[in-house]
Amino acid sequence: MAHDDRRPAPDPVGTPGSGPHRIPYSGPDLRPGLCSVTLRAHPVRQVLVFAASAGLAAVEWGADVHVPPGDTAHAKEVAFLTADAGLAVASYGTYVRLGEPGQGEAAVLAAASALGAPRIRVWAGALGSARAGRDYRAAVAAAGRRLAARAADAGVIVGLEFHGGTLTDTPESAYALLSDIGRDDVGTYWQPPQGEPDEIALAGLDRVAAHVVGVHAFSWWPTDERRPLADRRPLWDAVAARLRQRGLPTDVLLEFVAGDDAAQLRADAATLRAVLGPRGAERGMPTA
């Protein structure tokens, strides 16, 4: 697949500063945070201790273990505990797959509201773009529009997971899907695709940059081998530079550290805060 390393022209889905690009927090443009799935084996309170002590500012709570749909009382408790730890709820990381049956969207939205999450993360179907026909793409786009309309009633925006095996497995497919959905309150996450060199990964970010609502930060190389975030520091410096150019608040969330190790989380958080600059380190923690 050819990658275009130029920024896309303005498009009909939305322009920077509107729709999904308005993340409801006041703080640094680039906010360092944590996906709770990184510490899936640890309970909520321990996740908060690790995140706060690492100098992070926000948590994307996962729906698989820490905040399962259907238990709004627990979601409210997690919201309280997060605020009490001096952290923000960045988003609700769900496993809803657009276009697939039985996704329990009502329970997911109820949990998101109880959690106080401004955004839910969902998956763009269950087929990669090379396998998906026109009808399947249309069904996923229609499901995205329906979910976004329901989420809007709860004051929540939608972010698509940028991932293999879905319709966001390439920047071009993600961009086309967002155009098909055609709503300003639907955007995409971004993360470096496995095995892509820096220049190709960055070209992909440029392609979808106007629609990025969050970033998952990790350093896997050359395929799915987990490495310290610092091992791909030039990539993350370039990502941060591109995000700053947008001038928009963006959550940059650590995900899946090497060895699922809390000590590695602290080291990766220090790298991330250094990458994001002085504002990313504003919690007063050292940046190196």
Secondary structure, DSSP 4 states (H G I P E B T S, - for coil): -----SPPPP-TT--TTSGGG--S--S-SEEEEEEGGGGTTS-HHHHHHHHHHTT--EEEEETTTTS-TT-HHHHHHHHHHHHHTT-EEEEEEEEEETT-S---HHHHHHHHHHHT-SEEEEE--SS-TTT--HHHHHHHHHHHHHHHHHHHHTT-EEEE---TTSTTSSHHHHHHHHHHH--TTEEEEE-PPTT--HHHHHHHHHHHGGGEEEEEE-EE-SSS-EE-GGGGHHHHHHHHHHHHHHT--EEEEE---GGG-HHHHHHHHHHHHHHH-GGGGTTS----
